[in-house]
Amino acid sequence: MGMDEPFLGRLCRYICEDVFDRCVARLENYLMSSYDKYNYDVVVIGAGGAGLRAAIEASAQGVSVGLICKSLLGKAHTVMAEGGIAAALSNVDDRDNWKVHFADTMRGGQYLNNWRMAEIHAKEAPDRVKELEAWGALFDRTEEGKILQRNFGGHKYPRLAHVGDRTGLEMIRTLQDRSIYQNVEVHMECTIITLLKDGDRISGAFGYDRERGKFKLFAAKAVILATGGIGRAFRISSNSWEYTGDGHALGYNAGAELIDMEFVQFHPTGMVWPPSVAGILVTEGVRGEGGILLNSNAERFMFNDIPELYKNQTADNEEEGWRYTQGDKQARRPPELLTRDHVARCIVREIKAGRGSPHNGVYLDISWIKKKLSNADDHIRKKLPGMYHQFKKLADIDITKQPMEVGPTTHYAMGGMRVNADSQMSTVPGLFAAGECAAGLHGANRLGGNSLSDLLVFGKRAGEYAAIFAKENAAAAIDETQVSKAAELALMVFEREKGESPFDVHYALQETMQQLVGIVRTEGEMMQAAEQLKQLRLRAGNVRITGNREFNPGWHTALDLRNMITVSQAVIMAALERKESRGAHFRDDYPQKDPESGKFNLVIKKDADDNMIMRKEMRNEIREDLKKIIEEMK
Ligand SMILES: Cc1cc2nc3c(=O)[nH]c(=O)nc-3n(C[C@H](O)[C@H](O)[C@H](O)COP(=O)(O)OP(=O)(O)OC[C@H]3O[C@@H](n4cnc5c(N)ncnc54)[C@H](O)[C@@H]3O)c2cc1C
């Protein structure tokens, strides 16, 4: 008895405290289920490159703009971008022009791209880069003082305007300054959890302040989604914590269509060691500067497999490859600069064949260039300062002297909201999308550098057309039932007496996606993933959160989980349906490209009963002049 008393006492206190906590949480939720309300003509969700560029443009058109982001302003995922912005400025090679960029983008996307978007992108990217420079971005320079451009995978000529390997930081810094100059109002650390509608039309967005947990309602005539990607649904990823597919899911739940969801890009070179940093990106810029890939036999294995589509453009010996990286216009690119999908698969093949590095990767070596350049150490540190510090600090590797160990990492979602090529409006009136959460430009595989230019080109267009929409349409009505339903759903997790931790469910989801829907896919494994996802959805619906609403990571994860599960379902559904291998989507059971499958895109939508449905949509015939460009550049 004496022994039991303290135990019983502790138990009673524990139960009382638990009940007390839940009562307090309920009371708090009741008191805080009110919200702060804001009114704008245009609301932009996401303050990365696309969101900032959209907000600047909308504001320049004379409408009021609210910009909302999950993280602090200046900390969006774009800040991590390293290698550069692709634009045919032809500063380094005067043979470059928009037509070559267009053809490269289409070839890289295995011709599933929205050709009109690829055309607009190639034509407008140079102006967007020059504009960024006019707003204060300090690019690296050629000797004549022009913006310097570097080589990158899949680009025929040196095309990436860059600032060392910290281009994203410069881009965000410049756009952030400009948005302040444009009087854009910013709501930082605010997560949008649902879009609001008035009939078919968008009427605003509803979310919560992450720090205090209080709800916020944004009434708007037009909304632009610029929320980035989905990489956090996978275990190994280069993506920031923000990449939980929110925009994809918000749009989908509001009735917008998703397209090309089967195409998830695995970047060939992420860090593999130590485990705490696995997945962190190693920029393609390393290979652009002459870095080579080696297996454990010190063999430069990329020469063993050059795809037919790229044979004419790829060096067949090491000397020619080196000359290309040093700007020799007569030389062809080394095979390390083939497209990401191909390089990633070659790396996986080496690892599976037992020729990998000790930590399940291969070697990426830039230090070898000391055989070619007398000042190689300084050169590497100057060209790749971020990579030098990343490896020194995180892995104790000096890349000027030692090779790096690298392996594929989940990097980019080619799939996303289906938008009109010119205006960026989705299939929902008043709802626009730009940047990584929109789709079409990149088809089955994105070329490096084509994202940052995508953000600028289509961010601007989204802002412009959303402002036009806002001017042409009166304010829409806010439906309070939608608001209270969203609030109730968001708070439910606090009120459960029992339930799992959302972190455990998130971890399980990442394992499922990584192991069963990764770089090499099969029908059997994806069916297994689909089954597991059903269970994960149930588990996600039953998670329980302790504590209160003030900066509660458990709560954030519980809400993000719903989006990641929706997006994962869309990826699996489309990946099962595409019975061929194309671009980033590789099926072990259908290893060849199928010409018939190249004629359609897969479109996903929510039906009236809340079910996810999919249809094949035949691609419209490419315009004759563009077809001719592709033929000429083959
Ligand atoms: C390490 C790394 C290096 C890269 N290097 C390059 C490169 O050199 N060149 C290139 O072209 N591409 C590169 N990329 C890809 C490129 O950086 C991204 O595709 C691009 O930055 C995406 O920009 P975005 O504007 O679409 O989204 P982001 O920059 O991710 O911005 C998304 C914004 O949405 C906000 N958000 C998300 N969900 C919500 C929500 N529910 N409510 C409110 N706000 C929300 C976030 O807080 C954030 O502000 C790189 C990617 C990585 C990971």
The ligand as an SDF file (V2000), in Angstrom:
LIG
                    3D

 53 58  0  0  0  0  0  0  0  0999 V2000
   19.0540   23.2280  -52.7510 C   0  0  0  0  0  0  0  0  0  0  0  0
   18.2960   23.6340  -53.9750 C   0  0  0  0  0  0  0  0  0  0  0  0
   18.9500   24.2980  -54.9860 C   0  0  0  0  0  0  0  0  0  0  0  0
   18.2530   24.7040  -56.1180 C   0  0  0  0  0  0  0  0  0  0  0  0
   18.9220   25.3810  -57.0850 N   0  0  0  0  0  0  0  0  0  0  0  0
   18.2540   25.8120  -58.1770 C   0  0  0  0  0  0  0  0  0  0  0  0
   18.9090   26.5650  -59.1860 C   0  0  0  0  0  0  0  0  0  0  0  0
   20.0830   26.8570  -59.0910 O   0  0  0  0  0  0  0  0  0  0  0  0
   18.1930   26.9600  -60.2490 N   0  0  0  0  0  0  0  0  0  0  0  0
   16.8770   26.6710  -60.4090 C   0  0  0  0  0  0  0  0  0  0  0  0
   16.2960   27.0680  -61.4000 O   0  0  0  0  0  0  0  0  0  0  0  0
   16.2190   25.9700  -59.4430 N   0  0  0  0  0  0  0  0  0  0  0  0
   16.8660   25.5430  -58.3420 C   0  0  0  0  0  0  0  0  0  0  0  0
   16.1960   24.8450  -57.3740 N   0  0  0  0  0  0  0  0  0  0  0  0
   14.7540   24.7180  -57.4540 C   0  0  0  0  0  0  0  0  0  0  0  0
   14.1130   26.0330  -57.0330 C   0  0  0  0  0  0  0  0  0  0  0  0
   14.8390   26.5780  -55.9640 O   0  0  0  0  0  0  0  0  0  0  0  0
   12.6600   25.8920  -56.6110 C   0  0  0  0  0  0  0  0  0  0  0  0
   11.9700   25.1380  -57.5460 O   0  0  0  0  0  0  0  0  0  0  0  0
   12.0320   27.2630  -56.5100 C   0  0  0  0  0  0  0  0  0  0  0  0
   12.7740   28.0770  -55.6550 O   0  0  0  0  0  0  0  0  0  0  0  0
   10.5910   27.2240  -56.0580 C   0  0  0  0  0  0  0  0  0  0  0  0
   10.1550   28.5500  -55.8910 O   0  0  0  0  0  0  0  0  0  0  0  0
    8.6490   28.9020  -55.5540 P   0  0  0  0  0  0  0  0  0  0  0  0
    8.5560   30.3820  -55.5880 O   0  0  0  0  0  0  0  0  0  0  0  0
    7.7510   28.1160  -56.4190 O   0  0  0  0  0  0  0  0  0  0  0  0
    8.4650   28.3620  -54.0840 O   0  0  0  0  0  0  0  0  0  0  0  0
    9.2950   28.6530  -52.7240 P   0  0  0  0  0  0  0  0  0  0  0  0
   10.4980   29.4470  -52.9070 O   0  0  0  0  0  0  0  0  0  0  0  0
    9.4310   27.3700  -52.0240 O   0  0  0  0  0  0  0  0  0  0  0  0
    8.2840   29.4550  -51.8900 O   0  0  0  0  0  0  0  0  0  0  0  0
    7.1330   28.8370  -51.3620 C   0  0  0  0  0  0  0  0  0  0  0  0
    6.5020   29.8080  -50.4300 C   0  0  0  0  0  0  0  0  0  0  0  0
    5.2090   29.3510  -50.0860 O   0  0  0  0  0  0  0  0  0  0  0  0
    5.0280   29.4480  -48.6860 C   0  0  0  0  0  0  0  0  0  0  0  0
    4.0060   28.4850  -48.3060 N   0  0  0  0  0  0  0  0  0  0  0  0
    3.9690   27.1610  -48.5420 C   0  0  0  0  0  0  0  0  0  0  0  0
    2.8260   26.6460  -48.0730 N   0  0  0  0  0  0  0  0  0  0  0  0
    2.1350   27.6590  -47.5170 C   0  0  0  0  0  0  0  0  0  0  0  0
    0.8820   27.7680  -46.8510 C   0  0  0  0  0  0  0  0  0  0  0  0
    0.0880   26.7090  -46.6450 N   0  0  0  0  0  0  0  0  0  0  0  0
    0.5000   28.9740  -46.3950 N   0  0  0  0  0  0  0  0  0  0  0  0
    1.2710   30.0710  -46.5600 C   0  0  0  0  0  0  0  0  0  0  0  0
    2.4620   30.0290  -47.1950 N   0  0  0  0  0  0  0  0  0  0  0  0
    2.8770   28.8340  -47.6710 C   0  0  0  0  0  0  0  0  0  0  0  0
    6.3970   29.2070  -48.1200 C   0  0  0  0  0  0  0  0  0  0  0  0
    6.5100   29.6900  -46.8140 O   0  0  0  0  0  0  0  0  0  0  0  0
    7.2430   29.9980  -49.1120 C   0  0  0  0  0  0  0  0  0  0  0  0
    7.2280   31.3480  -48.7710 O   0  0  0  0  0  0  0  0  0  0  0  0
   16.8890   24.4120  -56.2440 C   0  0  0  0  0  0  0  0  0  0  0  0
   16.2380   23.7200  -55.2270 C   0  0  0  0  0  0  0  0  0  0  0  0
   16.9420   23.3180  -54.1020 C   0  0  0  0  0  0  0  0  0  0  0  0
   16.2590   22.5500  -53.0500 C   0  0  0  0  0  0  0  0  0  0  0  0
  1  2  1  0
  2  3  1  0
  2 52  2  0
  3  4  2  0
  4  5  1  0
  4 50  1  0
  5  6  2  0
  6  7  1  0
  6 13  1  0
  7  8  2  0
  7  9  1  0
  9 10  1  0
 10 11  2  0
 10 12  1  0
 12 13  2  0
 13 14  1  0
 14 15  1  0
 14 50  1  0
 15 16  1  0
 16 17  1  0
 16 18  1  0
 18 19  1  0
 18 20  1  0
 20 21  1  0
 20 22  1  0
 22 23  1  0
 23 24  1  0
 24 25  2  0
 24 26  1  0
 24 27  1  0
 27 28  1  0
 28 29  2  0
 28 30  1  0
 28 31  1  0
 31 32  1  0
 32 33  1  0
 33 34  1  0
 33 48  1  0
 34 35  1  0
 35 36  1  0
 35 46  1  0
 36 37  1  0
 36 45  1  0
 37 38  2  0
 38 39  1  0
 39 40  1  0
 39 45  2  0
 40 41  1  0
 40 42  2  0
 42 43  1  0
 43 44  2  0
 44 45  1  0
 46 47  1  0
 46 48  1  0
 48 49  1  0
 50 51  2  0
 51 52  1  0
 52 53  1  0
M  END
$$$$
